[in-house]
Amino acid sequence: MSVKIGNIELGEFPLLLAPMEDVSDPPFRALCKENGADVMYTEFISSEGLIRDAEKSTQKLDIYDFERPIGIQIFGNNIDSMKEATKICEKANPEIIDINYGCPVKKVANKGAGAGILRDIPKMVEMTKQIVNSTKIPVTVKTRLGWDENSMHIVEVAERLQDVGIKAISIHGRTRKQMYKGVADWTLIAEVKNNPRMHIPVFGNGDVNTPERAKEMKNIYGLDGAMIGRASIGYPWIFNEIKHYLKTDTYLKKPSLNLRIETCKRHLIHSIKWKGETLGIAEMKRHYTNYFKAIPNFKNYRIRMVTAESTQEIIETLEEVKEKFKDFVF
């Protein structure tokens, strides 16, 4: 059965690219879309930044037709600012407005935004209600199981958010206190899905890092789709690998060294085009490990790419890698 967010048809068990700061930008989203991602989300955008027309925030509103359906994700702790930011987002014409109630980073959570709002559920519900009522665009939420192990009330919270009008919820299987440590617990996400009063899609997030794990999320936990974050960094092929495995129970061939190098180069060039050389180079750094994971004795090349200050240097290093490891099979 096809999963829907509002009237948006997403097919059976859609795969969503998680919103990730300094990662899910247009150059990376393009690669993920090409490789099977069904729904994109922007990097999270500060509501206060949008209202002040800060360049860093408004640039994140850049969305392109080829990547639709796409959600713009906003965060903040002031209800009026969040409503105003929603109005600004509407001008970019996304399919979805997503509210970030999951970011665990101190500078966000300690101000009562992101996962910080999990300490004030009534405010979380009220903010959601007011945002839903302020726009005709479907609103979705991304959140966590709770603030800590003593406040994992996600089953009730999800139902309350549904009741004020959200069209889907993505849940990361950790508390804010856990950050990204330990193992994501999907059992509580399944409880949300199995709540007989829930009728919106429930997407699982956290540790979806192999085709087998995605299959488990679908068949054992019964979730409506998977949101994939860290496992896609430097590895946009994961979406098609999962889809292929779900359909056939067989594995797609791993991308070749040449394909990885060409994809990495395209990614770098688009990143620089979009953000300028300094920022474009800086934000590519986190992708190199996964692009070339499993190559033995790769450390020195990775260090060279991470410390390079020019595009030329990185491309020259990639060409060396191509030559040096030309016989390596993934």
N, C-alpha and C positions, 0 to 999 in steps of 0.2 A: 504493500500500500504506500502511495506517495505521501511524503511528509510535507506539511504546508505551514508557512509562517504567514498568517493573514491569508491573502490570496496568492501568495508566491509558492508555486509548485517546486519542490526540491528533489523529487524522486525518492526512491526507497533508501533509507539509511544514508542521508547526506553527510559529507565530510566538510567541516568548517575550518577555515584557517583562523586560529585564535588571534585576537588583537594583541600585538606585542610591541612595546615601546622600542623604537629604533630598529625594528625588524620588519613588521608588516606594512612597509611603505609601498608605493606603486611599483617600483622595479621588482621587488620580491613577490608582490601579489601577482604580477604578470606571469612569473614563472610557475607559481602554484596553480594558477588558473589553467595554464597550458598543460599542467601535469595532473589535472583531475579534481582540484578543489571545487566544491559546489557553491560555497558561500564565503565571501571575503569580509573581513572587518578591518577598518583602519586601525592605526596605532591609537591608543587612547588620547583624547583631546581634553585639555583643561577648559571647563566652562568659563572660568574667570579669564583665561587667555583669549577665548573667542570673543568675549564681551569687550575686552580691551583692544581687540583687533591685533593681538600680538602675532608677529609673522610666523613664529614657530608653530603656533596653533592653527592659524588660518591655512597655512600651507598643507596641513594634514587633511584639509577638506577636498584636496584634489582627487577626484575619482574619474574613472574612464569607462566608457560604454562596454569595452571588451571584458571588464571584470565583474559586471553585474551578474546576479544580485549582490549588492554590497551594503553593509551596515556601517554607519559612522558611530563610533563609540565615544561617549563623553563621561567625564567624572567631575565631581565637585561636592561640596557639602552644604551649599546654599540653594534652597529650593527655587527662589526667584531667578538666580543666576542660571540654574540648570534649565529652567523653562525658556529663558531668553536664548541660551545656547542652542536649545532645540530648534527655535525659530531660525537661528542663523544656519544651522545644519540643513534645514529644509530647502534652502536656496541651492544647495549642491545636489538636491534631488536624489537622495539615496533611497533604496528600497526599505531600509530598516534603520531605526535609531536604537542603539544599544546603550544600556546604562551599566557603567563599571561599578559593581559592588564587590569586586574581588581582589583588586590590586593590594598586595600585602606590604609594599614598600613603605618604610617609616615616614618619609616626608609627605606621603599621600594619606596613609591610614591614620597617622597621629593627628591629622587635621579633620578627622571625621569623614573623609572621602574614601573611595575605593572600599576595601574590606573594613575600614574604620567604622562604617555605618552599621556593621553587624553588631555593634554595641548599643545601637539605638533602633530597634526594629520598628517601633511606631513611626519614627521619622523616615525610615527606609520605605515603608508602605505609603506614607503620605506623599513623599517626594515622587515616588513612582506614579501614584494616582494623578498628581498634578501634571506630570510630564505627559502621561497618556492622554489626559484631557486637553492638552494644549496643542496636539498635532493629529493629523489624519494618517500619518505614516505609522506602520506597525512598530510597536516598541517591544524590545526584548531586554532581558537582563542576564548579566554574567556575574556569578557570585561564588562563594565558597560554602563549606558545610557549616561554618559558624566562626566566631572569633577564636574560641579555644575549645578544648575537649568538654568543657562544662556548659557550652552554649550551642550545641549542635542541633538547632531547632529547624533545620532546613525543610523538613516535611511540611510543617505548619507555615513557615515563612513563604515557601513556594506557592502554597495554596492561597495565601493572602495576596501575594503579588499577582497571581492569576485573577483573583477576584476584582482587582482594581484595573484589570484590562491588558496585562502584557500578553504577547502572542507566542512567546517561547521563552525557555530558560536554559542557560548553560551553567552547569555546576562543576566546579573544580573539586575533586575529591580530597581536599585537605582543608584544615582550618587556617586562619590567618597566622596563628601562633607557629604552625608548622612551616610556614613559608613554602619552600619547595623540597623540604627534607622528608625522609621517610617514604612510605608507599601510599599512593592515593587510594582512598577507600571508596569503592564504587557501590558498596552495599546500601549506603544511605541515599545515594542518587537513585538507585533502583527503587527504594522505598517511596521516593517522591513520585517516580513514574507509576508505581503500583497503587498509589493513593486513588481509590475509586472516584474521588471528586476532581482529580486532575484530568484536563482534556486538551491541554496545549502540549506541543512537543517538548521533551526533556532531553537535552544533549549532555553527554558526559565529557569531562575534560580532566586531564592529569594522567600521565604515564601511558598515553595511547602512542606507543613507540614502535610497534611491530604490527604486521597484518594479523597475527594471531590474537594480539590484545584487542584489536578493533572487533574481531569476530566474537570474542568473549563478551565485549560490551554489548554487541547486538544480540547474540543468541542466549547468553547466560543471564545478563543483567537486563535485557529487554529494552534498552534505551533506543531513542528515535534516531540518533546520529552521534557522531563523534566530533569533538572539537580538538584540533591538533595544534599544539604550540611548539614546544622546544624540539620535538622530533623532526620538525620540518625545517629548522634553521640549517641552511647550507645543504638541505636535502629535499628539494621540492617534489622529488619523485615518489615520496611516501604515499601521496594520495592515490596515484594510479596503482601502486603496488598493493595497497589495501583493497581497492575496488576489484582488481584482478583476482586477488585471493578469495574475496567474499563470493565472487561469481564461480570460480573454478576449483578452489581448494589447491591451487598450484601457485608457484612463485614466478613473478616476472623476473626476467634476467636483470641483474644489477647494471646500472649505467656504466658504460665503459669509461676509461680514463679520458679519452678524447672528448666524449660528451660532457664529462664533468668539467674539463678545462674550458671548453667552448661556452658552457652554461655559466661558469664562474666569471669568465671574461665579459659576457653579455651583461651579467648582473652588475659587475663593477662599473662598466661603461655607462649603463643606465643610471646607476646610483650617483655617479659623478655628474651626469647630465642634470639630474633632478635636484641634487643638493650642493653641487659645487665640489671641487676636488678635495678640499680638506675634510669636510664632513662625510662626503661620499666614501673616501678611503677609510676613515675612522669607523664608520658603521658597517663596513664589510668585514671587519676583523673577526667578529663572532661567527661568521659563516665558514671560514676556511677549514676549521677542524672537521666539520661534517662533510664538506665537499670531498675531502681526501682521506676520510677515516679508513683504516685498515691497510694503508700503504705503510710498509715497514720503513723505519729510519727516515721518517718524513719531518721530524721535529725541526731540523735546521731550516728547511724550506718554509715551514709555517712561520718560524720566527722572522725570517727575511720578509715574508709578506706582511706580517703584522707590524713590523717596524719600518717598512718602506714608506717613503714620504711622497713618492710620485707614482702616477699611473704606470708610467713606462717601466719603472723598477718591478712593479708587481707583474706586469705582462711578461717581462723578460724572465722572471722567476718561473712563471707558469709554463713558458716555453721550455725551460730547462727541465722542469718536472716531466713534461711530455716526453722529452728525449730520454731522460734518465730511467723512467719507469715504464717505457713503452711496452714492455713484455708482461707487465703486471696485470693479472686478471682478478677482478673483484668477486 
